[in-house]
Amino acid sequence: MKLLSFAIAAGRQFSSQAAFEKKNWGKNYFFKNKKKYDGSGTKTPKMPKIKWTDEQKQALDAVCSGKSVFITGSAGTGKTFLLEHVIKKLKRIHGKSKVFVTAPTGVAACALNGQTLHSFAGIGIADGDCGSLVDMVLEDRHAKYRWRKVKALVIDEISMVDTNLFEGLAHVARTLRDEEASGHENKTWGGIQMIVSGDFFQLPPVLKKRKKKGAKIYAFEAECWSATFDLQIELTTVFRQSDSLLVQLLQGIRKGKNDPDDLKLLEGCCSGYEPDPSAVRLFPMLTDVNMVNKEKLESLNEEIYVYKAQDLGEDKWMKQLKKGIAPDELELCIGARVMLIKNINPWRKLVNGATGTVVELCKVSKEQYGMDDMCNHGGVLPLVKFDSGLELVVEPEIWVVMEGDKVVARRKQIPLMLAWALSIHKCQGMTLDKLHTDLSRVFDFGMVYVALSRVRSLGGLYLSGLDPSKIKAHPKVLEFYHSFNGDQHDDEFSISSGSDTDDGEQHPPCVDLLDIGAIAEATTSNMLAHLIRYSEANTLDFMLSKRMSWEEIEVLIPWEGKEKHPGEPELPSFALKNLRH
């Protein structure tokens, strides 16, 4: 497997050049509001009809039938995309004012234009028994009104909600909605239609107090869990990664398995080669993130442009926005590595997690873009060249906190953040082309999985500090999914063969791979192109360059049994030739 380490490293060395060398992107930037497109005049393609998987259809049908549903699945299976469509349907069924969208953290809540679960419930820090939670709600007339008004309650990122909170909220719902629940078959939540989403293999609840060994932790351990839902369904089609080898690896890590072959593959991503400078570094601690980003920004020795967020709303709601992903202040300069923190144009791959570099700061009209005193240099917007090749003048965007159909707080800010480094907690829901992380520094269940599952391909994964003991899943979570799925095995997860949707998570696969013609043109010998065409070598994401000759690359894929077309060169049983550094 040392050869595998070289092969992955070699593929990385030339991946960016091979991917974009044949393309002439030209001056491709545009202003979103002015609807300027690329030099060819091609407009943004129309949004095609969504092709739902059978599992997604089943969940949507259940929601439209008024049933309560729990939606789970591994990273990249389209949970957020599906949830956004579920929310739209719920608002059409019940009315916008009676559907409340929540999540346990400000980052997750803002991503869905919702509010934190605690703010919706009116329970503060929720430090008390069921009776005290009811008393708190009764003392807050706004919270009491919300509980009696709500018809459908959405909770995202359920893995971060603990047992006591889930049970306590169900008790509040039953107590305050006794009359509303009459006539409903499911009275567990006082007749509220519950839509809950998340993956318990990812980040666990943050506990205020240390619990005794064996104590209940997760929401699924609540006595009311099973009675809450009419349908519990796991999405198994992976959209984020198109590489079967990577998907299999991630499924093993998700369940805390230390398979020897998987570990050797991870070791191949720990080569001594310097990581790609464009790779985002992931850290478990926010202090490390801030330190790296500050050092990198200052090292550019360029004039700093500061963008201050423009906020509107009551303090209690603004606290949520401040905990969201849009920063209070954003410091930028020419050369800064940045990341989009909001979907701008999914059909052009300008989605949450897209990375690029600030190449210019453009003078614009403050009045036209409603910037007021947002920037310390007046009306200036950053021109970002994204790693896809597209250039975009990034305009201010708005994040809101919704209470039903009412906007109770809003924040306007440039939808960017510095992207030399990022925290593992804030990268949930993102899709990254390249990432680098030190696995020795993770400290909790699911952290390794959350970090590694952000990346699209093995070729974009750079690791250090590989420690097999850090790859772990909580035994209770393993038991829950075993009982939830029966005898379902890892190989039942499938890879999307293509999708008409793209929100950064559910998207067309192989967007980073060249077609066979481009590979043949990029190599000095088309022998390697034929090998890739009729083997599984693409699972290693070999992005070939004309710099690389056949003798300089080793491919560890057996050739026996592969169909050979007339006129193609004879290939050895194993394509292993002289290795050159």
C-alpha positions as CSV (number, residue, x, y, z in Angstrom):
1,M,0.0,0.0,0.0
2,K,3.0,2.3,0.0
3,L,2.6,2.3,-3.7
4,L,-1.0,3.5,-3.2
5,S,0.4,6.4,-1.2
6,F,2.5,7.4,-4.1
7,A,-0.3,7.0,-6.6
8,I,-2.6,9.3,-4.7
9,A,0.1,11.9,-4.1
10,A,1.0,11.8,-7.8
11,G,-2.6,12.2,-8.9
12,R,-2.9,15.2,-6.5
13,Q,0.2,16.9,-7.8
14,F,-1.3,17.5,-11.2
15,S,-5.0,17.4,-10.5
16,S,-5.8,21.1,-10.7
17,Q,-3.7,21.6,-13.8
18,A,-5.1,18.6,-15.6
19,A,-8.7,19.5,-14.7
20,F,-8.5,23.0,-16.0
21,E,-5.6,23.1,-18.4
22,K,-7.8,22.3,-21.5
23,K,-10.5,24.8,-20.5
24,N,-10.4,28.5,-21.4
25,W,-12.5,30.1,-18.7
26,G,-11.8,33.7,-19.7
27,K,-13.3,36.6,-17.9
28,N,-16.2,34.7,-16.5
29,Y,-17.3,36.8,-13.6
30,F,-20.7,38.4,-13.3
31,F,-22.9,40.4,-11.0
32,K,-25.8,38.4,-9.7
33,N,-28.3,41.2,-9.5
34,K,-27.3,42.7,-12.9
35,K,-27.6,39.3,-14.5
36,K,-24.3,39.5,-16.3
37,Y,-23.2,36.1,-17.6
38,D,-20.0,34.7,-19.0
39,G,-18.3,35.9,-22.1
40,S,-20.2,33.5,-24.3
41,G,-23.5,35.0,-23.3
42,T,-24.7,31.6,-21.9
43,K,-27.4,32.1,-19.3
44,T,-27.8,30.1,-16.2
45,P,-29.5,26.8,-17.1
46,K,-33.1,26.4,-16.2
47,M,-33.7,24.3,-13.1
48,P,-34.5,20.8,-14.3
49,K,-37.1,18.6,-12.7
50,I,-35.9,16.9,-9.5
51,K,-35.4,13.1,-9.7
52,W,-36.2,11.9,-6.2
53,T,-34.9,8.5,-5.0
54,D,-37.5,6.0,-3.8
55,E,-36.6,6.7,-0.2
56,Q,-37.0,10.4,-0.7
57,K,-40.4,9.9,-2.4
58,Q,-41.5,7.7,0.5
59,A,-40.6,10.5,3.0
60,L,-42.3,13.2,0.9
61,D,-45.5,11.1,0.5
62,A,-45.6,10.5,4.3
63,V,-45.2,14.2,5.0
64,C,-48.0,15.1,2.6
65,S,-50.2,12.6,4.3
66,G,-49.8,14.4,7.6
67,K,-47.5,11.8,9.1
68,S,-44.6,12.5,11.5
69,V,-41.3,11.4,10.0
70,F,-37.7,10.9,11.1
71,I,-35.2,11.2,8.2
72,T,-31.7,10.0,8.7
73,G,-28.8,8.9,6.5
74,S,-25.0,9.3,6.1
75,A,-23.3,12.5,5.1
76,G,-24.0,13.5,1.5
77,T,-27.3,11.6,1.1
78,G,-29.3,14.8,0.5
79,K,-31.0,15.1,3.9
80,T,-30.9,19.0,3.9
81,F,-32.0,19.2,0.3
82,L,-35.0,16.9,1.0
83,L,-35.8,18.8,4.2
84,E,-35.9,22.2,2.4
85,H,-38.6,20.7,0.0
86,V,-40.4,19.1,3.0
87,I,-40.6,22.6,4.6
88,K,-42.1,24.1,1.4
89,K,-44.8,21.4,1.3
90,L,-45.6,21.8,5.0
91,K,-46.1,25.5,4.6
92,R,-48.5,24.9,1.7
93,I,-50.4,22.3,3.7
94,H,-50.6,24.1,7.1
95,G,-49.9,27.7,6.2
96,K,-46.6,29.5,6.7
97,S,-47.4,30.9,10.1
98,K,-48.1,27.4,11.6
99,V,-44.8,25.7,10.5
100,F,-41.8,26.3,12.7
101,V,-38.3,25.3,11.6
102,T,-35.7,24.7,14.3
103,A,-32.2,23.3,15.0
104,P,-30.2,23.0,18.2
105,T,-27.4,25.4,16.9
106,G,-27.5,28.8,15.4
107,V,-25.5,27.7,12.4
108,A,-27.9,24.9,11.5
109,A,-30.9,27.1,12.2
110,C,-29.7,30.0,10.0
111,A,-29.0,27.6,7.2
112,L,-32.7,26.8,7.0
113,N,-33.9,30.3,7.8
114,G,-35.3,29.0,11.1
115,Q,-34.6,29.6,14.7
116,T,-32.9,27.6,17.5
117,L,-34.9,24.9,19.2
118,H,-34.5,26.6,22.6
119,S,-35.7,30.0,21.3
120,F,-38.8,28.5,19.7
121,A,-39.6,26.5,22.9
122,G,-39.1,29.4,25.2
123,I,-37.1,27.3,27.7
124,G,-33.9,29.2,28.1
125,I,-31.0,26.8,28.6
126,A,-33.5,24.0,29.4
127,D,-31.8,23.2,32.7
128,G,-34.7,21.6,34.6
129,D,-37.2,18.8,34.8
130,C,-40.4,18.6,32.7
131,G,-42.5,20.5,35.2
132,S,-40.1,23.4,35.4
133,L,-40.0,23.6,31.5
134,V,-43.8,23.9,31.4
135,D,-43.7,26.7,34.0
136,M,-41.1,28.6,32.0
137,V,-43.2,28.4,28.9
138,L,-46.4,29.5,30.7
139,E,-44.6,32.6,31.9
140,D,-43.6,33.6,28.4
141,R,-46.8,34.5,26.5
142,H,-45.0,34.5,23.1
143,A,-43.7,31.0,23.6
144,K,-47.1,29.8,24.9
145,Y,-48.6,31.3,21.7
146,R,-46.1,29.5,19.5
147,W,-46.8,26.1,21.1
148,R,-50.5,26.5,20.7
149,K,-50.3,27.8,17.2
150,V,-47.8,25.3,15.7
151,K,-49.1,22.6,13.4
152,A,-45.8,21.2,12.1
153,L,-42.4,21.4,13.9
154,V,-39.2,20.7,12.1
155,I,-36.0,19.8,14.0
156,D,-32.8,19.5,12.1
157,E,-29.4,18.1,13.4
158,I,-31.2,15.9,16.0
159,S,-28.0,14.2,16.9
160,M,-27.1,17.3,19.0
161,V,-30.4,17.1,21.0
162,D,-30.1,15.1,24.2
163,T,-32.6,12.7,25.8
164,N,-33.9,15.1,28.5
165,L,-34.5,18.0,26.1
166,F,-36.5,15.8,23.7
167,E,-38.6,14.3,26.4
168,G,-39.1,17.7,28.0
169,L,-40.3,19.3,24.8
170,A,-42.7,16.5,24.2
171,H,-44.1,17.0,27.7
172,V,-44.5,20.7,27.1
173,A,-46.4,20.0,23.8
174,R,-48.8,17.5,25.4
175,T,-49.4,19.8,28.4
176,L,-50.1,23.0,26.5
177,R,-51.9,21.4,23.6
178,D,-54.4,19.1,25.3
179,E,-57.4,20.5,23.5
180,E,-55.6,20.7,20.1
181,A,-54.6,17.1,20.4
182,S,-58.1,15.9,20.7
183,G,-59.1,14.0,17.5
184,H,-55.5,13.3,16.6
185,E,-54.3,9.7,16.5
186,N,-50.8,10.6,17.6
187,K,-51.0,12.7,20.8
188,T,-47.3,12.2,21.8
189,W,-46.5,15.8,20.8
190,G,-50.0,17.2,21.3
191,G,-51.1,16.5,17.7
192,I,-48.1,18.4,16.2
193,Q,-46.7,16.9,13.0
194,M,-43.1,16.2,13.7
195,I,-40.4,16.2,11.0
196,V,-37.0,15.4,12.5
197,S,-33.7,15.0,10.6
198,G,-30.1,14.1,11.3
199,D,-27.5,11.4,11.6
200,F,-26.7,10.1,15.1
201,F,-23.3,8.9,13.9
202,Q,-22.3,12.6,13.5
203,L,-21.7,15.1,16.3
204,P,-23.3,14.1,19.7
205,P,-25.1,16.3,22.2
206,V,-23.0,18.8,24.1
207,L,-23.8,17.9,27.7
208,K,-23.8,20.6,30.4
209,K,-23.1,18.1,33.2
210,R,-21.0,14.9,33.1
211,K,-23.4,11.9,33.2
212,K,-23.0,8.6,34.8
213,K,-21.8,5.7,32.7
214,G,-24.8,4.2,30.9
215,A,-27.0,7.2,31.4
216,K,-29.3,8.2,28.6
217,I,-27.8,10.7,26.2
218,Y,-29.3,10.6,22.7
219,A,-32.8,11.7,21.7
220,F,-33.6,8.2,20.4
221,E,-33.3,7.0,24.0
222,A,-36.3,9.0,25.1
223,E,-39.3,6.9,26.0
224,C,-41.4,8.9,23.6
225,W,-39.1,8.5,20.6
226,S,-40.8,5.5,18.8
227,A,-44.3,6.8,19.6
228,T,-43.4,10.2,18.0
229,F,-43.0,8.9,14.4
230,D,-45.2,7.2,11.9
231,L,-42.2,6.6,9.7
232,Q,-38.5,6.4,10.3
233,I,-36.4,6.2,7.1
234,E,-32.7,6.1,6.2
235,L,-31.5,7.6,2.9
236,T,-28.9,5.4,1.4
237,T,-28.1,7.0,-2.0
238,V,-24.9,9.0,-1.7
239,F,-24.7,12.2,-3.9
240,R,-21.7,13.9,-2.5
241,Q,-19.1,11.3,-3.5
242,S,-19.1,9.4,-6.8
243,D,-16.1,7.2,-5.8
244,S,-17.2,3.8,-4.6
245,L,-13.9,3.2,-2.7
246,L,-14.3,6.5,-0.8
247,V,-18.0,5.8,0.0
248,Q,-17.2,2.3,1.3
249,L,-14.4,3.8,3.4
250,L,-16.6,6.5,4.9
251,Q,-19.4,4.0,5.7
252,G,-16.8,2.0,7.7
253,I,-15.5,5.1,9.5
254,R,-19.1,6.2,10.2
255,K,-19.7,3.0,12.2
256,G,-16.3,3.2,13.9
257,K,-14.7,0.2,12.1
258,N,-10.9,0.0,11.8
259,D,-10.7,-2.2,8.7
260,P,-7.1,-2.9,7.8
261,D,-7.6,-2.1,4.1
262,D,-9.4,1.2,5.0
263,L,-6.6,2.2,7.3
264,K,-4.0,1.5,4.6
265,L,-6.0,3.7,2.3
266,L,-6.1,6.5,4.9
267,E,-2.3,6.0,5.3
268,G,-2.0,6.7,1.6
269,C,-3.6,10.1,2.3
270,C,-1.0,10.7,5.0
271,S,2.0,10.9,2.6
272,G,4.8,13.3,3.4
273,Y,4.0,15.5,0.5
274,E,3.0,19.1,1.2
275,P,-0.8,19.5,1.1
276,D,-2.3,21.5,-1.7
277,P,-2.3,25.2,-0.6
278,S,-6.0,25.5,-1.6
279,A,-7.0,22.7,0.8
280,V,-9.2,23.8,3.7
281,R,-7.7,22.9,7.1
282,L,-10.2,21.5,9.6
283,F,-9.7,21.8,13.3
284,P,-11.8,20.6,16.2
285,M,-11.2,23.9,18.2
286,L,-12.2,27.3,17.0
287,T,-9.2,29.0,18.6
288,D,-6.9,27.1,16.2
289,V,-9.1,28.1,13.2
290,N,-8.9,31.8,14.1
291,M,-5.2,31.7,14.7
292,V,-4.4,30.1,11.3
293,N,-6.7,32.4,9.4
294,K,-5.3,35.5,11.1
295,E,-1.7,34.4,10.4
296,K,-2.3,33.7,6.8
297,L,-4.2,36.9,6.2
298,E,-1.4,39.0,7.8
299,S,1.3,37.2,5.8
300,L,-0.2,38.5,2.6
301,N,0.9,42.1,3.5
302,E,-2.1,43.6,1.6
303,E,-4.5,46.3,2.6
304,I,-7.3,44.9,4.8
305,Y,-10.9,45.6,3.9
306,V,-13.3,45.2,6.9
307,Y,-17.0,44.4,6.3
308,K,-19.3,44.8,9.3
309,A,-22.6,43.0,9.5
310,Q,-25.8,45.1,9.4
311,D,-28.3,43.8,11.9
312,L,-31.9,44.5,12.6
313,G,-34.1,42.9,15.3
314,E,-34.5,42.4,19.1
315,D,-31.5,41.3,21.1
316,K,-32.9,37.9,22.0
317,W,-33.2,37.0,18.3
318,M,-29.9,38.7,17.3
319,K,-28.1,36.4,19.7
320,Q,-29.0,33.5,17.4
321,L,-27.7,35.3,14.3
322,K,-24.4,36.1,16.1
323,K,-24.0,32.4,16.7
324,G,-24.7,31.7,13.0
325,I,-22.1,31.3,10.3
326,A,-22.2,34.9,9.0
327,P,-19.5,36.8,10.9
328,D,-19.9,40.0,12.9
329,E,-16.8,41.3,11.0
330,L,-15.2,40.0,7.9
331,E,-11.6,40.9,7.0
332,L,-10.5,40.5,3.4
333,C,-7.7,41.4,1.1
334,I,-6.3,40.5,-2.3
335,G,-5.0,37.0,-2.2
336,A,-7.2,35.8,0.7
337,R,-8.6,32.3,0.5
338,V,-12.4,32.4,1.1
339,M,-15.4,30.1,1.2
340,L,-19.0,30.8,0.3
341,I,-21.3,30.3,3.3
342,K,-24.6,30.5,1.4
343,N,-25.9,29.0,-1.8
344,I,-25.7,31.7,-4.4
345,N,-26.1,29.8,-7.7
346,P,-26.2,26.0,-7.3
347,W,-26.4,25.4,-11.1
348,R,-23.0,27.2,-11.4
349,K,-21.6,25.3,-8.4
350,L,-21.6,28.5,-6.3
351,V,-22.8,26.7,-3.2
352,N,-22.2,26.6,0.5
353,G,-18.6,25.4,0.8
354,A,-17.3,26.5,-2.6
355,T,-13.7,27.9,-2.2
356,G,-11.7,30.5,-4.1
357,T,-9.4,33.5,-3.9
358,V,-10.0,37.2,-3.7
359,V,-8.4,38.6,-6.9
360,E,-9.7,42.2,-6.8
361,L,-11.8,44.6,-4.7
362,C,-14.2,46.4,-7.0
363,K,-15.7,49.9,-6.6
364,V,-19.5,49.8,-6.6
365,S,-22.4,52.1,-5.7
366,K,-23.2,51.8,-2.0
367,E,-26.7,52.8,-2.5
368,Q,-27.4,50.3,-5.3
369,Y,-26.2,47.4,-3.1
370,G,-27.6,48.8,0.2
371,M,-24.2,48.7,1.8
372,D,-24.4,52.0,3.8
373,D,-21.3,51.8,6.1
374,M,-20.7,48.1,5.8
375,C,-17.2,48.4,4.4
376,N,-14.5,50.7,5.9
377,H,-13.4,51.6,2.4
378,G,-16.9,52.6,1.2
379,G,-18.6,50.9,-1.7
380,V,-16.3,48.0,-2.4
381,L,-17.1,44.4,-3.2
382,P,-14.7,41.4,-3.5
383,L,-14.2,39.7,-6.9
384,V,-13.5,36.0,-6.1
385,K,-12.0,33.5,-8.5
386,F,-13.5,30.2,-7.4
387,D,-11.5,27.0,-7.7
388,S,-14.0,25.9,-10.4
389,G,-12.6,28.8,-12.6
390,L,-15.7,31.0,-12.4
391,E,-15.2,34.6,-11.2
392,L,-18.0,36.3,-9.2
393,V,-18.4,39.7,-7.6
394,V,-19.8,38.6,-4.3
395,E,-22.6,40.9,-3.1
396,P,-24.2,41.2,0.4
397,E,-26.7,38.5,1.3
398,I,-29.3,38.4,4.1
399,W,-29.8,35.8,6.8
400,V,-33.1,35.9,8.8
401,V,-34.6,34.4,11.9
402,M,-38.2,33.3,11.2
403,E,-40.9,32.8,13.9
404,G,-43.5,31.0,11.8
405,D,-44.0,33.4,8.8
406,K,-42.7,36.4,10.6
407,V,-39.1,37.8,10.2
408,V,-37.9,38.6,13.8
409,A,-34.3,39.3,13.0
410,R,-32.1,39.9,10.0
411,R,-28.4,40.2,9.2
412,K,-26.8,41.5,6.0
413,Q,-23.2,40.5,5.3
414,I,-20.9,39.4,2.5
415,P,-21.5,35.6,2.3
416,L,-17.9,34.7,2.7
417,M,-15.5,33.5,5.4
418,L,-11.8,33.1,5.5
419,A,-11.0,29.5,4.3
420,W,-7.5,28.6,5.2
421,A,-9.0,26.9,8.2
422,L,-12.5,25.9,9.4
423,S,-13.9,24.2,12.5
424,I,-15.4,20.7,12.2
425,H,-18.6,21.9,13.8
426,K,-19.1,24.7,11.3
427,C,-18.4,22.4,8.3
428,Q,-21.4,20.3,8.8
429,G,-23.5,20.3,5.7
430,M,-20.7,21.6,3.5
431,T,-19.1,19.9,0.5
432,L,-15.3,20.6,0.1
433,D,-13.2,19.7,-2.9
434,K,-10.0,19.6,-0.8
435,L,-9.4,19.4,2.9
436,H,-6.5,18.8,5.3
437,T,-7.0,17.8,8.9
438,D,-4.9,16.5,11.8
439,L,-6.8,13.5,13.1
440,S,-4.8,13.3,16.3
441,R,-6.6,16.4,17.6
442,V,-10.2,15.1,17.4
443,F,-11.8,14.3,20.8
444,D,-15.4,13.1,20.4
445,F,-17.5,10.4,18.8
446,G,-18.1,11.0,15.1
447,M,-15.6,13.8,14.6
448,V,-13.4,11.9,12.3
449,Y,-16.4,10.9,10.2
450,V,-17.8,14.5,10.0
451,A,-14.4,15.8,8.9
452,L,-13.6,13.2,6.2
453,S,-17.2,13.0,4.8
454,R,-17.0,16.7,3.7
455,V,-14.6,15.9,0.8
456,R,-15.8,14.8,-2.7
457,S,-12.9,12.6,-3.6
458,L,-9.8,10.7,-2.2
459,G,-7.6,12.9,-4.4
460,G,-8.7,16.0,-2.3
461,L,-8.1,14.4,1.1
462,Y,-4.9,15.3,3.0
463,L,-4.4,13.7,6.5
464,S,-1.9,13.8,9.3
465,G,-1.8,12.3,12.8
466,L,-3.8,9.2,11.8
467,D,-4.7,7.4,15.0
468,P,-7.1,4.4,14.6
469,S,-8.3,4.8,18.2
470,K,-9.9,8.2,17.2
471,I,-12.2,6.4,14.6
472,K,-15.1,5.5,16.9
473,A,-18.9,5.4,17.0
474,H,-20.9,5.4,20.2
475,P,-22.1,1.8,21.1
476,K,-25.6,3.1,21.7
477,V,-25.8,4.7,18.2
478,L,-24.6,1.4,16.6
479,E,-27.3,-0.5,18.5
480,F,-30.0,2.0,17.5
481,Y,-29.1,1.8,13.8
482,H,-28.9,-2.0,14.0
483,S,-32.4,-2.2,15.4
484,F,-33.5,0.5,13.1
485,N,-32.3,-1.2,9.9
486,G,-32.5,-4.8,11.0
487,D,-29.7,-6.6,9.1
488,Q,-28.9,-3.8,6.6
489,H,-25.2,-3.9,5.7
490,D,-22.8,-1.2,4.5
491,D,-22.9,-2.5,0.9
492,E,-26.5,-1.5,0.6
493,F,-25.5,2.1,0.3
494,S,-25.5,3.2,-3.3
495,I,-23.9,6.0,-5.3
496,S,-26.0,8.3,-7.4
497,S,-25.5,7.8,-11.1
498,G,-26.6,11.3,-11.7
499,S,-29.1,13.8,-10.3
500,D,-30.9,16.8,-11.6
501,T,-30.4,18.6,-8.3
502,D,-27.5,20.5,-6.9
503,D,-27.4,22.3,-3.6
504,G,-23.9,21.4,-2.6
505,E,-25.0,18.0,-1.3
506,Q,-27.3,16.3,-3.8
507,H,-25.5,16.9,-7.0
508,P,-24.3,15.3,-10.2
509,P,-21.4,12.9,-9.5
510,C,-18.0,12.9,-11.2
511,V,-18.0,16.7,-11.5
512,D,-14.3,16.6,-10.8
513,L,-13.3,13.9,-13.3
514,L,-12.2,14.4,-16.9
515,D,-14.0,12.4,-19.6
516,I,-12.1,9.7,-21.4
517,G,-11.2,11.9,-24.3
518,A,-9.6,14.5,-22.1
519,I,-7.7,11.8,-20.3
520,A,-6.4,10.4,-23.6
521,E,-5.3,13.9,-24.7
522,A,-3.6,14.6,-21.4
523,T,-1.3,11.5,-21.4
524,T,1.7,10.8,-23.5
525,S,0.4,7.2,-24.0
526,N,-3.3,6.4,-24.3
527,M,-2.6,3.0,-22.7
528,L,-3.4,4.5,-19.3
529,A,-6.5,6.0,-20.7
530,H,-7.7,2.6,-21.8
531,L,-6.8,1.1,-18.4
532,I,-8.9,3.7,-16.6
533,R,-11.8,3.3,-19.0
534,Y,-12.2,-0.4,-18.3
535,S,-11.1,-0.6,-14.7
536,E,-12.0,0.9,-11.3
537,A,-8.9,3.1,-11.3
538,N,-11.1,6.2,-11.2
539,T,-11.9,5.3,-7.6
540,L,-8.4,6.7,-6.8
541,D,-9.3,9.9,-8.6
542,F,-6.2,9.8,-10.9
543,M,-6.3,13.2,-12.6
544,L,-3.8,12.8,-15.3
545,S,-1.5,15.4,-16.8
546,K,0.6,15.3,-20.0
547,R,3.6,15.7,-17.7
548,M,3.1,12.2,-16.4
549,S,4.3,9.4,-18.6
550,W,3.2,5.8,-18.3
551,E,6.4,4.7,-16.5
552,E,5.9,7.4,-13.9
553,I,2.6,6.2,-12.7
554,E,1.6,2.9,-11.0
555,V,-1.9,1.8,-11.1
556,L,-2.9,-0.9,-8.5
557,I,-5.9,-2.3,-10.4
558,P,-6.1,-5.9,-11.8
559,W,-6.6,-6.1,-15.5
560,E,-7.8,-9.8,-15.8
561,G,-11.3,-10.2,-17.1
562,K,-11.6,-6.7,-18.5
563,E,-13.2,-6.4,-21.9
564,K,-10.7,-5.3,-24.6
565,H,-11.8,-3.5,-27.7
566,P,-10.2,-4.3,-31.1
567,G,-7.0,-2.3,-31.7
568,E,-6.3,-1.5,-28.1
569,P,-2.9,-2.3,-26.7
570,E,-2.1,-5.4,-24.7
571,L,-1.9,-4.7,-21.0
572,P,-0.2,-6.8,-18.3
573,S,-2.2,-8.6,-15.6
574,F,-1.1,-5.9,-13.2
575,A,-0.2,-2.4,-14.5
576,L,2.9,-2.1,-12.3
577,K,5.9,-0.5,-13.9
578,N,9.1,1.1,-12.8
579,L,8.3,3.5,-9.9
580,R,9.9,6.9,-10.1
581,H,9.7,9.5,-7.4
